[in-house]
Amino acid sequence: MKEKYDIIAVGMGPGAVFMAYELIKQNSNKKVLLIEQGKRVEDRNCPIEKIGKCTKCKPFCNITSGFSGAGAFSDGKLSLYNPEDDDIHVGGELHKYIGVEKTKELIDYTDQIYLEFGADKKLEGVEFREEVSKLKKRAKKENLNLIDIPIRHLGTEKAHELYGKIEKYIEDNGVTLMFDTMVKDLIIEDRQVKGVQIKKSKDIDKENCETEDIMADKVVLAVGRKGANWLVGMCDKHNIKTKAGCVDIGIRYELPDSVMHDINHYMYEGKIIGRPWPFQDKVRTFCQNPSGFVSSEVYDNNLTLVNGHSYKDKKSTNTNLAILVSHNFTYPFNKPIDYGRNVAKNLNELGAGNVVVQRLGDISRGKRTWQEELDKNSVVPTLKSAVPGDITFAIGYRTMTDILQFIKQVDKVVEGFANPDNLLYGPEIKFYSNKLEIDENFETNIKGLYSIGDGGGMTRGLMMASCSGVQMARNLIK
């Protein structure tokens, strides 16, 4: 007889993990299985920290796969909210399903869970209200919106420890965790989910390998951005309803801490949003890492993207942040993930499979960056495996124009932001596309099949993904 569970979650990012936690706390007595293609949190490590280059770990990158997901191993920041806010400014669209006030309550509840498992009690960005107000006014004069919200910084290495404690807690309380396992397919009959078909991650390239069916009345898709491409395939195959999403394409920008001193000191992370001329696309900063390190991470088909880390103890003298351009395509094109992947693929080929880095001044002069120029550069790159080159060969004219115009705009608020020695790394792409159509209970058009977190387009970031998991558990109990 095939094994059966009450609930199966595909993925073990914050969404699935906090769903499991809340089911335990609510004494649901549900038989729960979480399936993850990566490793346990204690077994996740990146070789680049020791040997200085990406080895493209097989079968999956330890940064993007494994217990706690990709976000927890980037910079470990939890974005909260200001009490006076009448909207949720960052983190996706969870509030559109459950309301702003309920979302605030969820953030408070989820934040308390993080504190119980060892998160830093200090909140960044709450002490210097007057100074932040002055920065926001300066930004407004340049048609930029500087969003300030409290930030709880876990730190990349501290997040590792914290999620290890959560892993132990949910496993000790009866939740089954299945690692190094891929969900090959969903089992759907008469528009109702029945379970999943799994295989070992090591057999990723084998079509005719051993598989196993595991049954469940309810399946929760919590695949994160890493699983966005897999999710596209499942939606196409099983006619799971989706609507056009967007894809964020951009670069990781590295510059001296001294330039970003005010924002780093007063806010820790400033989220700047603009609509530069001539296209007026939405351009924003994301994932700012004071005294941090640029990193690389590998997705499906050895696609290498750039990201950023910030540690509690280990520090550099540089700040890095993403500059992202939102792409919303119109009829007849409806393949935003494919578009983003093609941009990344072309950049990877230019860098012989690695992240490409270029000086801002070289872009202005219409030339590539050479290693000897990088060796003399005042801003020393923290990602040693990055290959100097020309990112403008692969990033489209419209996207590149948006980024360069945005940098000039921010320079009027943050002097030195457009210094020629500042570095652009590419590609940085966020696959939020393929947005699943779900109801107020997060259920898709397939009965018993639910979607939460970043992969299905509901949330963006650690805190909101975690909150979606808590609410998912409550919906399932209800």
C-alpha positions as CSV (number, residue, x, y, z in Angstrom):
1,M,0.0,0.0,0.0
2,K,1.3,3.5,-0.9
3,E,2.2,5.7,2.0
4,K,-0.2,8.5,2.7
5,Y,0.0,11.8,4.5
6,D,-2.5,14.5,5.4
7,I,-0.3,17.3,4.0
8,I,2.8,17.2,1.7
9,A,4.8,20.4,1.1
10,V,7.1,20.6,-1.9
11,G,10.2,22.5,-0.8
12,M,11.6,23.4,2.6
13,G,12.0,27.1,2.4
14,P,10.7,29.4,5.1
15,G,7.1,29.0,3.8
16,A,7.0,25.3,4.2
17,V,9.0,25.4,7.4
18,F,6.8,27.9,9.2
19,M,3.7,26.0,8.0
20,A,5.0,22.9,9.7
21,Y,5.8,24.9,12.8
22,E,2.3,26.4,13.1
23,L,0.7,23.0,12.5
24,I,2.6,21.8,15.5
25,K,1.8,24.8,17.7
26,Q,-1.9,24.4,16.8
27,N,-1.9,20.8,17.8
28,S,-3.3,19.9,14.4
29,N,-2.3,16.2,14.7
30,K,-1.8,16.2,10.9
31,K,0.6,13.7,9.3
32,V,3.0,16.1,7.5
33,L,5.8,15.5,5.0
34,L,8.2,18.1,3.7
35,I,10.2,17.2,0.6
36,E,13.4,19.0,-0.4
37,Q,15.8,18.4,-3.3
38,G,18.7,19.8,-1.3
39,K,20.4,18.9,2.0
40,R,19.9,19.4,5.7
41,V,20.8,22.9,6.9
42,E,23.8,21.6,8.8
43,D,25.2,20.0,5.6
44,R,24.9,23.1,3.5
45,N,28.1,24.9,2.8
46,C,29.5,26.8,-0.2
47,P,33.0,25.8,-1.4
48,I,33.6,29.3,-2.8
49,E,34.3,30.6,0.8
50,K,37.4,28.3,1.0
51,I,38.7,27.9,-2.5
52,G,37.6,31.3,-4.0
53,K,35.6,30.0,-6.9
54,C,32.3,28.3,-7.7
55,T,32.5,24.6,-8.2
56,K,28.8,24.3,-9.3
57,C,27.9,21.7,-6.6
58,K,26.0,18.6,-7.8
59,P,23.2,17.8,-8.0
60,F,22.2,21.2,-6.6
61,C,23.8,24.4,-5.4
62,N,24.0,24.5,-1.6
63,I,23.2,28.2,-1.6
64,T,19.9,27.9,-3.4
65,S,18.7,24.4,-2.3
66,G,18.3,22.8,1.1
67,F,16.4,23.3,4.4
68,S,15.5,27.0,4.8
69,G,15.8,27.8,1.1
70,A,17.8,30.3,-0.8
71,G,16.9,33.5,1.0
72,A,18.1,32.4,4.3
73,F,21.6,31.9,2.9
74,S,21.9,35.3,1.3
75,D,21.9,38.0,3.9
76,G,19.2,36.9,6.5
77,K,17.2,40.1,6.8
78,L,13.6,40.2,8.1
79,S,11.7,43.2,6.9
80,L,9.0,44.4,9.3
81,Y,6.7,47.4,9.1
82,N,6.1,50.8,10.7
83,P,3.0,51.0,13.0
84,E,1.8,54.1,11.2
85,D,1.9,52.4,7.7
86,D,-1.4,52.0,6.1
87,D,0.0,49.6,3.5
88,I,2.6,46.8,3.2
89,H,5.4,48.4,1.1
90,V,7.7,45.4,0.7
91,G,7.5,41.6,0.6
92,G,5.0,40.8,-2.2
93,E,1.2,40.5,-2.1
94,L,0.2,38.5,1.0
95,H,-1.7,41.5,2.3
96,K,-3.9,41.4,-0.8
97,Y,-5.2,38.0,0.2
98,I,-5.6,38.6,4.0
99,G,-5.6,42.3,4.5
100,V,-3.1,44.8,5.8
101,E,-3.9,44.6,9.5
102,K,-3.9,40.8,9.5
103,T,-0.6,40.8,7.7
104,K,0.8,43.1,10.4
105,E,-0.4,40.7,13.1
106,L,1.2,37.8,11.2
107,I,4.5,39.7,10.9
108,D,4.5,40.3,14.7
109,Y,3.7,36.7,15.4
110,T,6.3,35.3,13.0
111,D,9.0,37.8,14.2
112,Q,8.4,36.5,17.7
113,I,9.1,32.9,16.5
114,Y,12.4,34.1,15.0
115,L,13.3,35.7,18.3
116,E,12.5,32.5,20.2
117,F,14.9,30.6,18.0
118,G,17.7,33.1,18.5
119,A,17.3,36.1,16.2
120,D,19.1,39.3,17.2
121,K,16.8,41.4,19.4
122,K,18.2,44.6,17.9
123,L,16.1,46.3,15.2
124,E,17.8,48.3,12.6
125,G,16.4,51.5,11.2
126,V,14.3,52.6,14.2
127,E,16.5,55.0,16.1
128,F,17.3,57.9,13.8
129,R,13.8,59.0,12.7
130,E,14.8,62.7,12.1
131,E,17.8,61.8,10.0
132,V,15.8,59.3,8.0
133,S,13.2,61.9,7.4
134,K,15.8,64.2,5.9
135,L,17.1,61.5,3.6
136,K,13.6,60.8,2.4
137,K,13.0,64.4,1.6
138,R,16.2,64.6,-0.4
139,A,15.2,61.5,-2.3
140,K,11.8,62.9,-3.0
141,K,13.3,66.0,-4.7
142,E,15.0,63.7,-7.2
143,N,11.7,61.8,-7.8
144,L,12.9,58.8,-5.8
145,N,11.0,57.0,-3.1
146,L,13.1,56.0,-0.1
147,I,11.3,53.4,1.9
148,D,12.3,52.9,5.5
149,I,11.1,50.0,7.5
150,P,12.5,48.2,10.6
151,I,15.0,45.4,9.7
152,R,16.0,42.5,11.9
153,H,19.3,41.3,10.6
154,L,20.0,37.6,11.2
155,G,23.3,37.5,9.4
156,T,24.2,34.7,6.9
157,E,26.1,32.6,9.4
158,K,23.6,33.2,12.3
159,A,20.7,32.3,10.0
160,H,22.4,28.9,9.5
161,E,22.3,28.3,13.3
162,L,18.8,29.5,13.7
163,Y,17.3,27.4,11.0
164,G,19.2,24.4,12.4
165,K,17.2,24.8,15.6
166,I,13.9,25.1,13.7
167,E,14.8,22.0,11.7
168,K,15.4,20.0,14.9
169,Y,12.2,21.3,16.5
170,I,9.8,20.4,13.7
171,E,11.5,17.0,13.2
172,D,11.4,16.2,17.0
173,N,7.6,17.0,16.9
174,G,6.7,14.5,14.3
175,V,7.1,16.2,10.9
176,T,8.8,14.0,8.4
177,L,11.6,15.6,6.4
178,M,12.7,14.0,3.2
179,F,16.0,15.4,1.8
180,D,17.9,14.8,-1.5
181,T,14.6,14.1,-3.1
182,M,12.9,15.7,-6.2
183,V,9.2,15.9,-6.9
184,K,9.2,14.6,-10.5
185,D,5.4,15.1,-10.9
186,L,2.2,15.9,-9.2
187,I,-0.5,13.2,-9.1
188,I,-3.8,14.8,-10.2
189,E,-7.0,13.0,-11.0
190,D,-10.3,14.6,-12.0
191,R,-8.9,18.1,-11.1
192,Q,-8.0,17.0,-7.6
193,V,-4.5,16.4,-6.2
194,K,-3.8,12.9,-4.9
195,G,-0.1,13.1,-4.1
196,V,3.3,13.4,-5.6
197,Q,5.8,11.3,-7.6
198,I,9.3,11.5,-6.3
199,K,12.8,10.4,-7.3
200,K,16.3,10.8,-5.8
201,S,18.1,14.1,-6.6
202,K,21.1,12.2,-7.7
203,D,19.0,10.9,-10.6
204,I,18.1,14.3,-11.9
205,D,19.5,13.6,-15.4
206,K,18.0,10.1,-15.6
207,E,14.6,9.8,-17.2
208,N,14.1,6.1,-16.6
209,C,15.0,5.9,-12.9
210,E,13.2,4.5,-9.9
211,T,10.3,6.6,-8.7
212,E,7.8,6.4,-5.9
213,D,4.3,7.7,-5.4
214,I,3.4,9.3,-2.1
215,M,-0.3,10.2,-1.5
216,A,-1.9,13.1,0.3
217,D,-5.2,14.9,0.4
218,K,-3.5,18.2,0.3
219,V,-0.3,19.3,-1.4
220,V,1.3,22.7,-0.8
221,L,3.7,24.1,-3.4
222,A,6.4,26.1,-1.5
223,V,9.2,25.9,-4.1
224,G,10.7,29.4,-3.8
225,R,12.4,31.2,-6.6
226,K,14.7,28.2,-7.2
227,G,11.6,26.2,-8.2
228,A,10.0,28.8,-10.4
229,N,11.0,27.0,-13.6
230,W,9.8,23.6,-12.3
231,L,6.6,25.2,-11.4
232,V,6.1,26.5,-14.9
233,G,6.3,22.9,-16.2
234,M,3.8,21.6,-13.7
235,C,1.3,24.4,-14.5
236,D,1.6,23.7,-18.2
237,K,1.2,20.0,-17.8
238,H,-1.7,20.0,-15.4
239,N,-3.5,23.2,-16.5
240,I,-3.0,24.9,-13.2
241,K,-4.2,28.5,-13.7
242,T,-1.6,31.2,-13.7
243,K,-1.5,34.9,-14.7
244,A,1.3,36.9,-16.2
245,G,3.9,37.8,-13.7
246,C,7.0,40.0,-13.9
247,V,10.7,39.2,-13.9
248,D,13.2,41.5,-12.3
249,I,16.4,41.8,-14.2
250,G,19.5,43.8,-13.1
251,I,22.9,43.8,-11.5
252,R,24.6,43.7,-8.1
253,Y,26.2,47.0,-7.4
254,E,29.3,47.3,-5.1
255,L,30.7,50.5,-3.7
256,P,32.5,51.7,-0.6
257,D,30.9,51.7,2.8
258,S,31.9,55.3,3.1
259,V,29.6,56.3,0.3
260,M,26.6,54.5,1.8
261,H,27.5,55.6,5.4
262,D,24.3,57.6,6.1
263,I,21.9,55.0,4.8
264,N,23.8,52.1,6.4
265,H,24.0,53.9,9.7
266,Y,20.5,55.3,10.0
267,M,18.6,52.6,8.2
268,Y,20.9,49.6,7.6
269,E,18.9,48.9,4.4
270,G,17.4,51.7,2.3
271,K,14.9,50.6,-0.4
272,I,15.0,53.2,-3.2
273,I,12.4,53.1,-5.9
274,G,12.5,55.3,-9.1
275,R,11.1,55.5,-12.6
276,P,13.9,57.0,-14.6
277,W,13.6,58.5,-18.1
278,P,13.0,57.7,-20.8
279,F,11.1,54.4,-20.2
280,Q,9.9,55.1,-16.7
281,D,10.1,51.4,-15.8
282,K,10.1,50.6,-12.1
283,V,13.7,50.4,-10.9
284,R,14.6,49.6,-7.3
285,T,17.3,48.7,-4.9
286,F,17.0,45.4,-3.1
287,C,19.0,43.3,-0.5
288,Q,21.5,45.9,0.7
289,N,24.5,44.5,2.5
290,P,26.6,46.9,4.5
291,S,30.2,45.7,4.9
292,G,29.0,42.7,3.0
293,F,30.2,40.3,0.3
294,V,29.0,39.7,-3.3
295,S,28.3,36.0,-3.9
296,S,27.3,33.7,-6.7
297,E,24.6,31.0,-6.7
298,V,23.7,28.3,-9.2
299,Y,20.2,27.5,-10.5
300,D,18.9,24.8,-12.9
301,N,21.1,24.0,-15.9
302,N,24.2,25.5,-14.2
303,L,22.8,29.0,-14.6
304,T,25.0,31.2,-12.4
305,L,23.5,34.3,-10.8
306,V,24.9,36.9,-8.5
307,N,23.6,37.8,-5.0
308,G,24.9,39.3,-1.8
309,H,25.8,38.2,1.8
310,S,26.1,40.1,5.0
311,Y,27.6,38.4,8.1
312,K,27.3,39.4,11.7
313,D,31.0,38.9,12.4
314,K,32.9,38.9,9.1
315,K,33.0,42.3,7.5
316,S,34.4,43.9,4.3
317,T,34.7,47.6,3.6
318,N,32.2,47.6,0.7
319,T,28.4,47.8,0.5
320,N,26.6,45.7,-2.1
321,L,23.0,45.9,-3.3
322,A,20.9,44.8,-6.2
323,I,19.5,47.3,-8.8
324,L,16.6,45.6,-10.4
325,V,14.3,46.6,-13.3
326,S,10.8,45.2,-13.3
327,H,9.8,43.7,-16.7
328,N,6.1,43.3,-17.3
329,F,5.5,41.9,-20.8
330,T,2.4,42.4,-22.9
331,Y,0.5,40.3,-25.5
332,P,1.5,38.2,-27.3
333,F,4.7,37.4,-25.2
334,N,4.1,35.6,-21.9
335,K,7.3,33.9,-21.0
336,P,9.1,36.2,-18.6
337,I,11.1,33.4,-16.9
338,D,12.4,32.3,-20.3
339,Y,13.4,35.9,-21.1
340,G,15.3,36.2,-17.8
341,R,17.0,32.9,-18.2
342,N,18.2,33.9,-21.7
343,V,19.7,37.1,-20.4
344,A,21.5,35.1,-17.7
345,K,22.6,32.4,-20.1
346,N,24.2,35.0,-22.4
347,L,26.0,36.7,-19.6
348,N,27.3,33.3,-18.3
349,E,28.7,32.5,-21.7
350,L,30.5,35.9,-21.7
351,G,32.0,35.0,-18.3
352,A,32.9,31.4,-19.2
353,G,30.2,30.2,-16.8
354,N,30.9,32.8,-14.1
355,V,29.5,36.1,-12.9
356,V,30.7,39.0,-15.0
357,V,32.0,42.2,-13.3
358,Q,32.5,45.7,-14.9
359,R,33.6,49.1,-13.7
360,L,30.9,51.8,-14.1
361,G,33.5,54.1,-15.7
362,D,34.2,51.6,-18.4
363,I,30.6,51.3,-19.3
364,S,30.5,55.1,-19.6
365,R,33.5,55.0,-21.9
366,G,31.9,52.2,-24.0
367,K,34.6,49.6,-23.2
368,R,35.0,46.3,-21.3
369,T,36.9,45.9,-18.0
370,W,40.2,44.1,-18.0
371,Q,41.8,42.3,-15.1
372,E,44.7,44.7,-14.9
373,E,42.2,47.6,-14.5
374,L,40.3,45.7,-11.8
375,D,43.6,45.1,-10.0
376,K,44.2,48.8,-9.7
377,N,40.6,49.8,-9.0
378,S,39.9,51.7,-5.8
379,V,36.8,49.5,-5.1
380,V,38.2,46.0,-4.6
381,P,35.7,43.2,-5.7
382,T,34.6,40.9,-2.9
383,L,33.6,38.2,-5.3
384,K,37.0,36.9,-6.4
385,S,35.6,34.4,-9.0
386,A,33.9,37.2,-11.0
387,V,35.3,37.6,-14.5
388,P,35.9,41.1,-15.8
389,G,34.2,41.8,-19.0
390,D,31.3,43.8,-20.6
391,I,27.8,43.1,-19.2
392,T,26.2,45.5,-21.8
393,F,26.7,42.7,-24.4
394,A,24.0,40.7,-22.8
395,I,21.7,43.0,-20.8
396,G,19.2,44.7,-23.2
397,Y,19.4,48.4,-24.1
398,R,16.2,49.3,-22.2
399,T,17.3,47.5,-19.0
400,M,20.8,48.9,-19.1
401,T,19.5,52.4,-19.8
402,D,17.2,52.2,-16.8
403,I,20.0,51.0,-14.5
404,L,22.5,53.7,-15.6
405,Q,19.9,56.5,-15.4
406,F,18.9,55.3,-11.9
407,I,22.5,55.3,-10.7
408,K,22.8,59.0,-11.9
409,Q,19.6,59.8,-10.1
410,V,20.6,58.2,-6.8
411,D,24.0,60.0,-7.0
412,K,22.2,63.3,-6.5
413,V,21.0,62.0,-3.1
414,V,24.0,59.8,-2.2
415,E,27.2,61.5,-3.3
416,G,29.6,59.0,-4.8
417,F,26.9,56.5,-5.9
418,A,28.0,57.1,-9.5
419,N,31.7,56.9,-8.9
420,P,33.5,55.4,-12.0
421,D,35.3,52.8,-9.8
422,N,32.0,51.3,-8.5
423,L,31.4,47.8,-9.8
424,L,28.4,46.2,-11.6
425,Y,28.1,42.4,-11.4
426,G,25.7,40.5,-13.6
427,P,23.3,38.8,-13.9
428,E,21.0,39.4,-10.9
429,I,17.6,38.1,-11.8
430,K,14.6,37.4,-9.5
431,F,12.2,34.8,-10.9
432,Y,8.9,35.8,-9.4
433,S,7.0,35.0,-12.6
434,N,4.3,32.4,-13.4
435,K,2.0,33.8,-10.7
436,L,-0.5,31.1,-9.6
437,E,-4.1,32.1,-9.4
438,I,-5.2,31.2,-5.8
439,D,-8.2,32.0,-3.7
440,E,-8.4,33.4,-0.2
441,N,-7.3,30.1,1.2
442,F,-4.3,29.9,-1.2
443,E,-5.9,27.1,-3.1
444,T,-5.4,26.8,-6.9
445,N,-8.0,25.6,-9.4
446,I,-6.9,22.1,-8.6
447,K,-8.7,20.9,-5.5
448,G,-6.4,20.3,-2.5
449,L,-3.4,22.0,-4.3
450,Y,-2.1,25.2,-2.6
451,S,0.7,27.7,-3.3
452,I,2.7,29.9,-0.9
453,G,6.0,31.8,-0.8
454,D,8.1,33.3,-3.5
455,G,8.0,30.7,-6.2
456,G,4.3,31.1,-7.0
457,G,4.4,34.9,-7.0
458,M,2.7,35.6,-3.6
459,T,5.7,36.8,-1.6
460,R,9.2,38.3,-1.9
461,G,11.6,37.8,1.0
462,L,12.1,35.8,4.2
463,M,9.6,37.4,6.4
464,M,6.6,37.4,4.1
465,A,7.4,33.8,2.9
466,S,7.5,32.8,6.6
467,C,4.2,34.6,7.2
468,S,2.5,32.9,4.2
469,G,3.5,29.5,5.8
470,V,1.9,30.4,9.1
471,Q,-1.3,31.5,7.4
472,M,-1.3,28.4,5.2
473,A,-1.3,26.2,8.3
474,R,-4.2,28.1,9.8
475,N,-6.1,27.8,6.5
476,L,-5.6,24.1,6.4
477,I,-6.7,23.7,10.0
478,K,-9.8,25.8,9.4
